[in-house]
C-alpha cells in the first residue's frame, strides 16, 4: 500500500491551490485519503493502482466533501455506498 505522501504527490493534490477555499479543500481531501487508503470497497473513489501508474485515480470533489465528515467510521461507511 502506498504511503499517503506518495499518493498526494503522484495525484498532484497540492498543485494549483492558491485560494483559501482551494487550500481548505486540499486539507479535506487529504483527510479523506488518509482515512480511505487500503479500505476495501472504495476503488471507485480512490484507485491506488491508477495513482501508482501516474494517473489521477481519484474523485477529488467527492473526497473533499467526504473529508468534511468528522467521524472516520462514518466517512468510510459513506464512501462504501
N, CA, C and O of each residue as an XYZ file, in Angstrom:
324
protein
N       0.845     -1.175      0.000
C       0.000      0.000      0.000
C       0.893      1.241      0.000
O       1.817      1.334      0.808
N       0.630      2.186     -0.889
C       1.466      3.392     -0.953
C       1.243      4.279      0.271
O       0.181      4.255      0.893
N       2.251      5.044      0.593
C       2.128      5.995      1.689
C       1.277      7.179      1.252
O       1.167      7.482      0.064
N       0.683      7.836      2.229
C      -0.170      8.984      1.959
C       0.588     10.067      1.204
O       0.047     10.660      0.272
N       1.816     10.330      1.587
C       2.623     11.366      0.925
C       2.823     11.042     -0.549
O       2.737     11.928     -1.399
N       3.092      9.772     -0.853
C       3.282      9.353     -2.251
C       2.005      9.550     -3.053
O       2.044     10.049     -4.177
N       0.875      9.159     -2.477
C      -0.409      9.306     -3.171
C      -0.676     10.769     -3.473
O      -1.071     11.108     -4.589
N      -0.469     11.629     -2.505
C      -0.711     13.066     -2.712
C       0.215     13.645     -3.769
O      -0.208     14.459     -4.591
N       1.477     13.229     -3.751
C       2.435     13.736     -4.736
C       2.097     13.251     -6.143
O       2.080     14.045     -7.083
N       1.828     11.958     -6.296
C       1.530     11.393     -7.615
C       0.231     11.942     -8.196
O       0.096     12.050     -9.415
N      -0.709     12.284     -7.349
C      -2.001     12.776     -7.833
C      -2.030     14.295     -7.957
O      -3.064     14.867     -8.302
N      -0.901     14.958     -7.678
C      -0.789     16.419     -7.772
C      -1.839     17.105     -6.903
O      -2.416     18.121     -7.293
N      -2.076     16.549     -5.742
C      -3.118     17.037     -4.852
C      -2.887     18.479     -4.417
O      -3.847     19.221     -4.207
N      -1.633     18.881     -4.280
C      -1.347     20.215     -3.762
C      -1.078     21.254     -4.859
O      -0.772     22.405     -4.550
N      -1.185     20.870     -6.105
C      -0.945     21.799     -7.206
C      -2.123     22.760     -7.390
O      -3.279     22.393     -7.179
N      -1.811     23.975     -7.780
C      -2.787     24.985     -8.189
C      -3.875     25.253     -7.154
O      -5.054     25.317     -7.504
N      -3.512     25.406     -5.929
C      -4.482     25.729     -4.888
C      -4.022     26.969     -4.149
O      -3.413     26.891     -3.082
N      -4.326     28.121     -4.742
C      -3.863     29.376     -4.173
C      -4.907     30.063     -3.295
O      -4.554     30.843     -2.411
N      -6.182     29.782     -3.531
C      -7.222     30.448     -2.750
C      -7.413     29.748     -1.403
O      -7.001     28.602     -1.222
N      -8.028     30.439     -0.486
C      -8.297     29.862      0.832
C      -9.216     28.647      0.717
O      -8.987     27.629      1.371
N     -10.242     28.751     -0.103
C     -11.154     27.611     -0.247
C     -10.450     26.433     -0.923
O     -10.720     25.280     -0.589
N      -9.564     26.708     -1.856
C      -8.802     25.645     -2.503
C      -7.892     24.929     -1.522
O      -7.782     23.703     -1.542
N      -7.244     25.698     -0.669
C      -6.373     25.108      0.354
C      -7.192     24.304      1.363
O      -6.771     23.236      1.808
N      -8.350     24.821      1.712
C      -9.229     24.119      2.641
C      -9.675     22.786      2.035
O      -9.698     21.766      2.724
N     -10.026     22.797      0.762
C     -10.441     21.557      0.094
C      -9.302     20.540      0.049
O      -9.541     19.338      0.172
N      -8.078     21.009     -0.124
C      -6.922     20.111     -0.114
C      -6.818     19.412      1.239
O      -6.550     18.212      1.301
N      -7.028     20.150      2.305
C      -6.964     19.547      3.639
C      -8.058     18.497      3.818
O      -7.818     17.436      4.395
N      -9.256     18.794      3.324
C     -10.341     17.825      3.431
C     -10.059     16.586      2.578
O     -10.325     15.463      3.006
N      -9.523     16.790      1.378
C      -9.153     15.646      0.522
C      -8.089     14.801      1.209
O      -8.172     13.573      1.220
N      -7.099     15.460      1.776
C      -6.012     14.774      2.473
C      -6.574     13.929      3.615
O      -6.161     12.786      3.808
N      -7.503     14.488      4.361
C      -8.128     13.774      5.473
C      -8.882     12.543      4.974
O      -8.767     11.465      5.557
N      -9.649     12.699      3.903
C     -10.410     11.573      3.353
C      -9.477     10.495      2.807
O      -9.704      9.307      3.034
N      -8.436     10.900      2.094
C      -7.489      9.933      1.537
C      -6.832      9.143      2.653
O      -6.705      7.922      2.556
N      -6.414      9.817      3.705
C      -5.744      9.108      4.801
C      -6.698      8.119      5.476
O      -6.264      7.070      5.952
N      -7.975      8.440      5.519
C      -8.959      7.538      6.124
C      -9.307      6.371      5.207
O      -9.714      5.311      5.684
N      -9.150      6.554      3.891
C      -9.617      5.550      2.932
C      -8.520      4.676      2.328
O      -8.829      3.661      1.703
N      -7.256      5.039      2.496
C      -6.188      4.222      1.924
C      -6.257      2.799      2.475
O      -6.262      2.596      3.690
N      -6.310      1.833      1.590
C      -6.333      0.434      1.990
C      -7.697     -0.084      2.396
O      -7.821     -1.253      2.761
N      -8.721      0.747      2.343
C     -10.073      0.319      2.721
C     -10.721     -0.362      1.521
O     -10.807      0.232      0.447
N     -11.182     -1.614      1.693
C     -11.836     -2.297      0.581
C     -13.179     -1.643      0.236
O     -13.869     -1.107      1.103
N     -13.523     -1.702     -1.031
C     -14.815     -1.200     -1.474
C     -14.851      0.260     -1.865
O     -15.929      0.800     -2.113
N     -13.699      0.918     -1.927
C     -13.697      2.337     -2.304
C     -12.842      2.605     -3.541
O     -12.407      3.734     -3.767
N     -12.602      1.569     -4.339
C     -11.770      1.714     -5.544
C     -12.374      2.725     -6.510
O     -11.636      3.437     -7.191
N     -13.686      2.803     -6.582
C     -14.350      3.754     -7.485
C     -14.022      5.189     -7.097
O     -14.105      6.095     -7.926
N     -13.652      5.392     -5.848
C     -13.406      6.721     -5.321
C     -11.918      7.036     -5.210
O     -11.493      8.172     -5.416
N     -11.137      6.015     -4.882
C      -9.703      6.181     -4.652
C      -9.003      4.922     -5.156
O      -8.885      3.937     -4.427
N      -8.541      4.958     -6.404
C      -7.928      3.793     -7.030
C      -6.412      3.896     -6.916
O      -5.767      4.613     -7.681
N      -5.851      3.169     -5.950
C      -4.417      3.253     -5.674
C      -3.572      2.755     -6.845
O      -2.479      3.271     -7.080
N      -4.064      1.758     -7.582
C      -3.325      1.227     -8.728
C      -3.182      2.289     -9.813
O      -2.103      2.455    -10.381
N      -4.252      2.999    -10.099
C      -4.220      4.062    -11.098
C      -3.300      5.192    -10.654
O      -2.563      5.753    -11.465
N      -3.343      5.522     -9.380
C      -2.473      6.579     -8.849
C      -1.013      6.164     -8.978
O      -0.170      6.973     -9.366
N      -0.710      4.906     -8.655
C       0.663      4.404     -8.783
C       1.152      4.469    -10.220
O       2.349      4.620    -10.465
N       0.233      4.355    -11.172
C       0.592      4.410    -12.587
C       0.783      5.852    -13.067
O       1.130      6.075    -14.227
N       0.560      6.830    -12.184
C       0.788      8.223    -12.542
C      -0.425      8.938    -13.085
O      -0.312     10.059    -13.581
N      -1.592      8.306    -13.002
C      -2.832      8.953    -13.439
C      -3.608      9.399    -12.203
O      -3.262      9.023    -11.084
N      -4.628     10.178    -12.395
C      -5.342     10.783    -11.262
C      -5.877      9.730    -10.290
O      -5.450      9.707     -9.136
N      -6.774      8.879    -10.705
C      -7.245      7.781     -9.883
C      -8.073      8.148     -8.677
O      -8.236      7.333     -7.768
N      -8.603      9.366     -8.647
C      -9.440      9.728     -7.506
C     -10.495     10.737     -7.913
O     -10.322     11.498     -8.865
N     -11.579     10.726     -7.180
C     -12.669     11.678     -7.369
C     -12.434     12.820     -6.382
O     -12.874     12.759     -5.235
N     -11.747     13.843     -6.832
C     -11.282     14.918     -5.951
C     -12.413     15.656     -5.241
O     -12.324     15.908     -4.039
N     -13.457     16.000     -5.957
C     -14.554     16.758     -5.345
C     -15.260     15.935     -4.277
O     -15.573     16.436     -3.197
N     -15.506     14.664     -4.591
C     -16.161     13.797     -3.611
C     -15.277     13.585     -2.383
O     -15.774     13.552     -1.258
N     -13.980     13.442     -2.596
C     -13.068     13.286     -1.464
C     -13.064     14.529     -0.576
O     -13.018     14.421      0.649
N     -13.111     15.702     -1.195
C     -13.150     16.942     -0.412
C     -14.415     17.003      0.437
O     -14.377     17.465      1.577
N     -15.527     16.541     -0.109
C     -16.774     16.539      0.658
C     -16.753     15.475      1.748
O     -17.209     15.722      2.864
N     -16.230     14.298      1.436
C     -16.140     13.237      2.446
C     -15.233     13.644      3.591
O     -15.493     13.297      4.743
N     -14.178     14.371      3.289
C     -13.245     14.807      4.318
C     -13.853     15.729      5.351
O     -13.273     15.944      6.415
N     -15.002     16.267      5.051
C     -15.700     17.141      5.999
C     -16.430     16.346      7.089
O     -16.826     16.906      8.111
N     -16.603     15.053      6.868
C     -17.261     14.192      7.863
C     -16.265     13.939      8.991
O     -15.191     13.384      8.763
N     -16.614     14.338     10.178
C     -15.670     14.278     11.305
C     -15.402     12.862     11.791
O     -14.269     12.541     12.150
N     -16.413     12.015     11.809
C     -16.262     10.652     12.296
C     -15.681      9.774     11.191
O     -16.297      9.619     10.137
N     -14.505      9.201     11.422
C     -13.805      8.418     10.393
C     -14.593      7.181      9.994
O     -14.623      6.827      8.815
N     -15.229      6.520     10.947
C     -16.020      5.335     10.616
C     -17.207      5.697      9.729
O     -17.548      4.959      8.804
N     -17.826      6.825     10.012
C     -18.940      7.299      9.191
C     -18.439      7.686      7.795
O     -19.101      7.402      6.797
N     -17.283      8.327      7.727
C     -16.682      8.696      6.444
C     -16.489      7.444      5.587
O     -16.850      7.429      4.410
N     -15.923      6.405      6.179
C     -15.693      5.151      5.443
C     -16.992      4.497      5.008
O     -17.087      3.970      3.899
N     -17.991      4.529      5.875
C     -19.291      3.938      5.539
C     -19.937      4.661      4.359
O     -20.475      4.023      3.455
N     -19.882      5.972      4.371
C     -20.451      6.765      3.270
C     -19.683      6.484      1.981
O     -20.289      6.379      0.915
N     -18.364      6.362      2.064
C     -17.552      6.108      0.866
C     -17.861      4.749      0.248
O     -17.745      4.581     -0.966
N     -18.247      3.791      1.059
C     -18.563      2.450      0.535
C     -19.916      2.399     -0.164
O     -20.177      1.460     -0.917
N     -20.786      3.384      0.065
C     -22.128      3.368     -0.534
C     -22.092      3.635     -2.007
O     -23.138      3.655     -2.657
